Amino acid sequence: MTPQQVADFCLQLPGAREDYKWGGVRVFSVAGNKMFALLSEGLAFKVAPELFLGMVDRPGIRPAPYLARAHWVSMNEPFPLGEAELQELLTRAHQLVVRRLPKIRQVGLLLD
């Protein structure tokens, strides 16, 4: 996937929006300010805690600077994951963030 395809996919997720922060980093968030993915010179996104160590052991994927303690991974282009796997992980990142919202704010954002 290209960065633009990643951006288009992220924006198709329920309630997702895009902002530019920190000198041009594309930030994808839900519910106002809850980030689930970042695009700049590469891609970074949140993963489930149980997937984190397995993901960073894969070639081309590393802990995201400043966000690794929150279980974020990052990768440079070309992204080392196939389109289907990357879309699944971005959807999971979105849902991880949505599930941490108060129940009233989850309405319409959950995919399950």
C-alpha positions as CSV (number, residue, x, y, z in Angstrom):
1,M,0.0,0.0,0.0
2,T,1.1,3.5,-0.7
3,P,0.9,6.2,2.1
4,Q,-2.1,7.7,0.3
5,Q,-3.9,4.3,0.2
6,V,-3.2,4.0,3.9
7,A,-4.6,7.5,4.5
8,D,-7.7,6.7,2.4
9,F,-8.3,3.5,4.3
10,C,-7.9,5.1,7.7
11,L,-10.4,7.8,6.8
12,Q,-13.0,5.1,5.8
13,L,-13.0,3.8,9.4
14,P,-16.0,5.0,11.5
15,G,-15.5,8.4,13.1
16,A,-11.9,8.7,11.8
17,R,-10.5,12.1,11.0
18,E,-7.1,13.5,9.9
19,D,-5.1,16.3,11.3
20,Y,-1.6,17.6,10.6
21,K,0.6,18.0,13.7
22,W,4.2,18.3,14.7
23,G,5.5,19.8,11.5
24,G,3.5,17.9,8.9
25,V,2.8,14.5,10.5
26,R,-0.6,13.2,9.4
27,V,-2.4,12.1,12.5
28,F,-5.5,9.8,12.2
29,S,-7.7,9.9,15.3
30,V,-11.1,9.1,16.5
31,A,-13.4,10.9,19.1
32,G,-11.5,14.1,18.7
33,N,-8.0,13.4,19.8
34,K,-7.5,9.7,20.3
35,M,-4.8,8.7,17.8
36,F,-4.6,5.3,16.2
37,A,-2.2,5.9,13.3
38,L,0.5,8.4,12.1
39,L,1.9,8.9,8.7
40,S,5.1,11.0,8.1
41,E,8.3,9.5,6.7
42,G,6.8,6.1,7.6
43,L,3.7,4.6,9.2
44,A,3.1,4.1,13.0
45,F,0.1,2.6,14.6
46,K,-1.2,1.1,17.8
47,V,-1.2,-2.7,18.3
48,A,-2.6,-4.9,21.0
49,P,-0.2,-5.6,23.8
50,E,-0.1,-9.3,23.1
51,L,0.9,-8.6,19.4
52,F,3.6,-6.0,20.2
53,L,6.6,-8.2,20.7
54,G,5.8,-10.5,17.8
55,M,5.4,-7.5,15.5
56,V,8.7,-5.8,16.4
57,D,10.5,-9.1,15.8
58,R,9.4,-9.0,12.2
59,P,11.9,-7.5,9.6
60,G,11.2,-3.8,8.9
61,I,9.0,-3.2,11.9
62,R,10.3,-1.6,15.1
63,P,8.9,0.0,18.2
64,A,7.6,3.5,17.5
65,P,9.7,6.3,19.0
66,Y,8.1,7.9,22.0
67,L,5.0,5.7,21.7
68,A,6.4,2.2,22.2
69,R,5.4,2.1,25.8
70,A,1.8,2.4,24.6
71,H,2.4,-0.5,22.2
72,W,2.9,1.4,18.9
73,V,5.0,0.0,16.1
74,S,6.5,1.9,13.1
75,M,7.8,1.0,9.7
76,N,9.2,2.8,6.7
77,E,8.2,2.6,3.0
78,P,7.8,0.3,1.3
79,F,5.7,-1.2,4.1
80,P,6.7,-4.7,4.9
81,L,3.1,-6.0,5.2
82,G,0.7,-7.0,2.6
83,E,-2.4,-4.9,1.9
84,A,-4.9,-7.2,3.7
85,E,-2.7,-7.6,6.8
86,L,-2.0,-3.9,7.0
87,Q,-5.7,-3.0,6.7
88,E,-6.6,-5.6,9.4
89,L,-3.9,-4.1,11.7
90,L,-5.1,-0.5,11.1
91,T,-8.7,-1.6,11.7
92,R,-7.6,-3.2,15.0
93,A,-5.7,-0.1,16.0
94,H,-8.9,1.9,15.4
95,Q,-11.0,-0.5,17.4
96,L,-8.4,-0.6,20.3
97,V,-8.8,3.1,20.7
98,V,-12.6,3.1,20.3
99,R,-12.9,0.4,23.0
100,R,-11.1,2.7,25.5
101,L,-13.7,5.4,25.0
102,P,-16.6,5.8,27.4
103,K,-19.5,3.5,26.3
104,I,-21.7,6.5,25.2
105,R,-19.0,7.6,22.8
106,Q,-18.5,4.1,21.3
107,V,-21.9,4.1,19.7
108,G,-21.5,4.0,15.9
109,L,-17.8,3.5,16.1
110,L,-17.5,-0.2,17.0
111,L,-17.2,-2.6,14.0
112,D,-18.0,-5.9,15.9
